[in-house]
Amino acid sequence: MSLGRMVSQLAGGMFVSIQIFLVTLIFSLPLGMVVAFGRMSKHPLLQGAVKAYISIMRGTPLMLQLMVVYFGPYYLFGIKITNSYRLWAAWIGFVINYAAYFAEIYRSGIQSMPIGQYEAAKMLGYGKARTFFTIILPQVIKRILPSITNEVITLVKDTSLAFTISVLEMFAIAKALASSQTSLLPFAAAGIFYYVFNLVVAVGMEHVEKKLSYYQ
Amino acid sequence: MTLLEMNHVRKSFDGTQVLRDISLSVAQGEIVSVIGPSGSGKSTLLRCATMLETMDSGELIYLGERAAWSDGSGGIVYAPKKKLKKIQENYGLVFQNFNLFPHFSVMKNITDAPISVQKKSREEAYALGRELLKKMGLEDKADAYPFQLSGGQCQRVAIARALALQPKLLFFDEPTSALDPELTGEVLKVIRSLADLHIAMVIVTHEMAFAKDISDRVIFMAEGVIVEEGTPEQVFASANERTRSFLGKYGDMGRG
């Protein structure tokens, strides 16, 4: 197999990896906020349920969660698993897992805000929603950005776990190529890909942090 | 007309009575100082008046509109949210530790509520903002952020922010207690200058000379009750033992 063919196959996997990455972020970042509110809810039933969900998501391997999402419908309900469901299962598994982690980061940020900010907003006549979105959230984002960066970097590497349910992302293809070509070259290429991807993420996040450093 | 009326207000925290049957009224344009030892309930009184804290029982009235009242069986009822919001427009509060919004510039701190809550035009809000900054002696700080200011400057911005909503009554909760001694003067000077705006002010303070000088009426609180109230002359020359012992701790400032 020529190097060019190898690269083009890996590129296809790269596309799938980036897709999983983007879909996960786009959905888990806002979903995490909803989960965080559930976690902070005064309603004991809701709070308990969300607590259990977060505990399971954080306490079991993501690999296992992906398998449950993928095979679960068949074993639990006898629904036939189609090929096109594979990628969906990866998306769902990643989104619900990362939402749990993001929720805890949001919660820590929101709870670290001094109560005086809420009281000042109340005295100025801001409603609850306006207080949250214009006063609290912007400050929370600045505080939690380093933790978010950490998670996002982990996510880049975690996308490789999709291979456990045979999603043909970067790592799955590199593994297949390595064994069929008896070469370590595909692994090296995969390593470089993840590293460069994360470098871009880190530089991007640093840029955002810098932009938010106009106040303390 | 009476601007603020509080009748028989009680408040406990975890079984400790902090306010025991306090009644108080403030007329329009009146300047009232509340003095007393730490833990006497002064700040709690302010927090109940501003509805940052809910009272256990009693009555809270602004301009004849009831915000809260006792339900007759020992509990308390607050007016519907919409009405409370309307009532709240009558007053503002200056906090001990400023509580400025750190991510907003000085100008935005002052103009954001007038624009987004009162729906004033940007031009109008900014014109008022500039005017207030000038009054506070901070016209060159409009684009600064709170972390770039001294404590005294922050407190003056906080006063401007509260004034921007044009309240009829402004509460001050120990406005100089978080400041270095050399910075209290500039804040007190600004508060003094507000007297010509004819806004009523209720000031919780430990600055006795200031309280004596600025107030129409002084209220002395201890252990959750109003021990004594009257003109500054009356209270500062009081024969009441409790009052004298408190003022005595402030040395010559309290007498004379």
Interface residues (C-beta under 8 A of the other chain):
Chain A: P114 G116 Q117 E119 A120 K122 M123 L124 G125 Y126 R130 T134 I135 P138 Q139 K142 Y214 Y215 Q216
Chain B: T50 L52 K85 Q88 E89 G92 L93 F95 N97 N99 L100 F101 P102 H103 D112 A113 S116 V117 Q118 Y145 P146 F147 R161 A162 L165
